[in-house]
Amino acid sequence: MSGSPLRRTLERALVVLICAGLLAPILVVIIASFSGDGYLKFPPETFSLRWYERFLGDQRWRTAILNSVVVAAMTCVLATFLGFIAAYAMMRAGFRGKQVLAALLLTPLIVPHVVTAIAIYYISAPLGLIGFRPWVAIAHTVVALPVVLVILQSAMQTVDPNFERAAMVFGCTRFGVFRRVVLPLALPGVVSAALFAFLTSFDEVVIALFLSGIRGETLPVRIWNSLHLEVEPTIAAVSTLLIAVTVVALLIDYLVRRDRAATSGR
């Protein structure tokens, strides 16, 4: 018993050290992005917003941001729609080969992205689809769909089938049950899946390297190409933007889940 407080203290210290190790690189990048020096160094000798001004004032960076947002938005909608339909079918339907189908849908989690990218590239190049943003979004959907499916399958487990049966008993159509019962109850999971689909596409670099081309260059690809030329604090500013987008998405997910939990507890 006497060793219990010491053990808890050591466990807390270990958790703090692990968290610090995970957060330290992020803090280094954020601090370096405000450097006033002419090259990337840490700690910076002076502080300035010059690299944010250069980042936002460069047409190539702005175009890359726009491409990333457009592709990620299309991926978010497509992956969430397909994932929701698939998750609902997996949880409610009883058909042969369901487990095989589920395994196939989750395969992109196992297959290296570079293999997927090469395969899609050999399909895209002869058809002239390189740089076509909707096609890049479809390719990103391939890797985002398994993440969405896992989240929505978990969300669908919280939806009681008896609610659906009760709605149908009172005359609600199958589509009405889907829209008025299933979707509202699974809404927190749908929001989480949509946000993670957006982030998966927004941060994807391997597939985008093969498919974006010049006209559809996304932000991660633009970062990759810039690193080949020079390492300047602009890269840190762009990386800080990516961190901010991730934090905002996770914050939205947390707020949606908290509000739904508060509503359910009333």
C-alpha positions in Angstrom: 0.0 0.0 0.0 2.9 2.3 0.8 4.2 2.0 -2.7 0.8 2.9 -4.3 1.2 6.8 -4.1 4.7 6.5 -5.5 3.5 4.3 -8.3 0.8 6.8 -9.2 3.3 9.6 -9.2 5.6 7.7 -11.5 2.8 6.8 -13.9 1.7 10.5 -14.0 5.3 11.6 -14.6 5.6 9.0 -17.4 2.4 10.3 -19.0 3.7 13.9 -18.8 7.0 12.9 -20.4 5.3 11.1 -23.2 2.9 14.0 -23.9 5.8 16.4 -23.8 7.7 14.3 -26.3 4.8 14.3 -28.6 4.1 18.0 -28.3 7.7 19.3 -28.4 8.1 19.0 -32.2 4.8 20.8 -32.7 5.8 23.6 -30.4 9.2 23.9 -32.2 7.5 24.3 -35.6 5.0 26.9 -34.3 7.7 29.0 -32.6 10.0 28.7 -35.7 7.1 30.0 -37.9 7.3 33.3 -36.1 11.1 33.7 -36.7 12.4 36.9 -38.2 15.6 35.3 -39.4 16.3 34.7 -43.0 16.6 30.9 -42.6 15.0 28.2 -40.4 16.6 27.9 -37.0 15.6 27.2 -33.4 15.4 29.1 -31.2 14.9 32.2 -33.4 16.8 35.3 -32.6 14.0 37.6 -33.7 10.3 37.3 -34.1 8.2 38.4 -37.0 5.1 37.7 -39.1 7.1 38.0 -42.4 6.9 34.3 -43.2 3.1 34.3 -42.8 2.9 37.4 -45.0 5.1 35.7 -47.6 3.0 32.6 -47.4 -0.4 34.3 -47.8 1.0 36.7 -50.4 2.3 34.0 -52.7 -0.2 33.0 -55.4 1.2 29.5 -55.6 0.6 28.9 -51.9 -2.9 30.3 -52.1 -3.7 28.1 -55.0 -2.4 25.1 -53.2 -4.6 25.9 -50.2 -7.6 26.3 -52.4 -6.9 23.0 -54.2 -6.5 21.2 -50.8 -9.7 22.6 -49.4 -11.8 21.8 -52.5 -10.4 18.3 -52.8 -10.8 17.7 -49.0 -14.4 19.0 -49.1 -15.4 16.6 -52.0 -13.6 13.7 -50.3 -15.4 14.5 -47.0 -18.9 14.4 -48.7 -18.2 11.4 -50.8 -16.4 9.3 -48.1 -19.0 10.1 -45.5 -22.0 9.3 -47.8 -20.5 6.0 -48.9 -19.2 5.1 -45.4 -22.6 5.8 -43.9 -24.4 3.6 -46.4 -21.9 0.8 -45.9 -21.9 1.0 -42.1 -25.7 0.9 -42.1 -25.7 -2.1 -44.4 -23.1 -3.9 -42.3 -25.0 -3.3 -39.1 -28.6 -4.0 -40.3 -28.4 -6.3 -43.3 -27.7 -10.0 -43.2 -26.3 -11.1 -46.5 -23.6 -13.5 -47.5 -20.1 -12.3 -47.9 -20.7 -9.4 -45.5 -17.4 -10.1 -43.6 -15.5 -10.4 -46.9 -17.0 -7.0 -48.1 -16.0 -5.4 -44.8 -12.5 -6.7 -45.2 -12.2 -5.4 -48.7 -13.4 -1.9 -47.6 -10.8 -1.8 -44.9 -8.0 -3.0 -47.1 -6.7 0.5 -47.8 -5.7 0.7 -44.1 -3.3 -2.1 -44.7 -2.0 -1.5 -48.2 0.8 1.1 -48.3 -0.4 4.4 -49.8 2.4 4.4 -52.3 1.0 1.1 -53.8 -2.5 2.6 -54.0 -1.0 5.7 -55.6 0.9 3.8 -58.2 -2.1 1.7 -59.1 -4.4 4.7 -59.4 -1.8 6.6 -61.4 -1.6 3.9 -64.1 -5.4 4.2 -64.4 -5.4 8.0 -64.4 -2.6 8.8 -66.9 -4.0 7.2 -70.0 -7.4 8.9 -69.3 -5.9 12.3 -68.8 -7.1 12.6 -65.3 -3.9 13.9 -63.7 -4.6 17.2 -62.0 -8.4 16.8 -62.2 -9.5 17.7 -58.7 -12.7 15.6 -58.6 -10.6 12.5 -59.6 -8.0 13.3 -56.9 -10.9 13.5 -54.4 -12.1 10.1 -55.5 -8.6 8.7 -55.0 -8.5 10.3 -51.6 -11.9 8.7 -50.8 -10.3 5.3 -51.3 -8.0 5.9 -48.3 -10.5 7.9 -46.3 -13.4 5.4 -46.6 -12.0 2.8 -44.2 -11.5 5.5 -41.4 -15.1 6.7 -42.0 -16.4 3.1 -42.0 -14.8 2.3 -38.6 -16.1 5.4 -37.0 -19.6 5.0 -38.3 -19.8 1.3 -37.5 -19.1 2.3 -33.9 -21.7 5.0 -34.1 -24.4 2.7 -35.5 -24.0 0.4 -32.5 -25.5 3.1 -30.4 -28.7 3.3 -32.6 -31.3 1.0 -31.2 -33.1 -1.0 -34.0 -36.3 -0.9 -31.9 -36.6 2.8 -32.7 -36.5 2.0 -36.4 -39.1 -0.7 -36.0 -41.4 1.6 -33.9 -41.2 4.3 -36.6 -42.1 1.9 -39.3 -45.0 0.6 -37.3 -46.4 4.1 -37.2 -46.2 4.4 -40.9 -42.8 5.9 -41.6 -41.2 4.8 -44.8 -37.7 3.2 -44.9 -36.2 6.4 -46.2 -38.1 8.4 -43.5 -36.7 6.1 -40.8 -33.3 6.5 -42.3 -33.6 10.3 -42.4 -35.6 11.0 -39.2 -34.4 8.3 -36.8 -31.1 6.8 -37.8 -29.3 9.9 -39.1 -30.1 12.1 -36.0 -29.1 9.4 -33.6 -25.8 8.8 -35.4 -25.1 12.4 -36.0 -22.1 12.8 -33.7 -20.5 9.8 -35.4 -21.3 11.3 -38.8 -19.7 14.6 -37.9 -16.6 12.8 -36.6 -16.4 10.7 -39.7 -16.7 13.7 -41.9 -14.1 15.7 -40.1 -11.6 12.8 -40.2 -12.3 12.3 -43.9 -11.5 15.9 -44.4 -8.3 15.7 -42.5 -7.2 12.5 -44.2 -7.6 14.2 -47.6 -6.2 17.6 -46.5 -3.0 15.9 -45.2 -2.6 13.3 -47.9 0.7 13.7 -49.8 1.6 10.3 -51.4 -1.5 9.9 -53.6 -1.5 13.7 -54.4 2.1 13.5 -55.5 1.1 11.1 -58.2 -2.2 12.6 -59.2 -2.2 16.3 -58.6 0.1 17.4 -61.4 0.8 21.1 -61.7 -2.8 22.4 -62.1 -4.1 20.5 -59.1 -1.1 20.9 -56.7 -2.4 20.5 -53.1 -0.8 22.1 -50.0 1.1 19.0 -48.9 2.5 18.5 -52.4 3.5 22.2 -52.5 5.3 21.7 -49.1 7.1 18.6 -50.5 8.2 20.5 -53.6 9.4 23.5 -51.6 11.5 21.3 -49.3 13.4 20.1 -52.4 14.5 23.7 -53.1 15.2 25.2 -49.7 14.2 24.9 -46.1 12.9 28.3 -45.1 10.6 29.4 -42.3 7.7 29.6 -44.8 7.4 25.8 -44.4 7.0 26.3 -40.7 4.2 28.8 -41.2 2.4 26.4 -43.6 2.9 23.5 -41.1 1.4 25.7 -38.4 -1.6 26.2 -40.6 -2.0 22.5 -41.0 -1.7 22.1 -37.2 -4.4 24.7 -36.7 -6.8 23.0 -39.2 -6.4 19.7 -37.3 -6.9 21.4 -33.9 -10.1 23.2 -35.1 -11.5 19.9 -36.6 -10.9 18.0 -33.4 -12.4 20.9 -31.3 -15.5 20.8 -33.5 -15.8 17.1 -33.0 -15.4 17.5 -29.2 -18.0 20.2 -29.0 -20.5 18.2 -31.1 -20.1 15.1 -28.9 -20.3 17.2 -25.7 -23.5 18.9 -26.8 -25.1 15.6 -27.8 -24.0 14.0 -24.4 -25.5 17.0 -22.6 -28.7 16.7 -24.6 -29.0 13.0 -23.9 -28.4 13.4 -20.2 -31.4 15.7 -19.8 
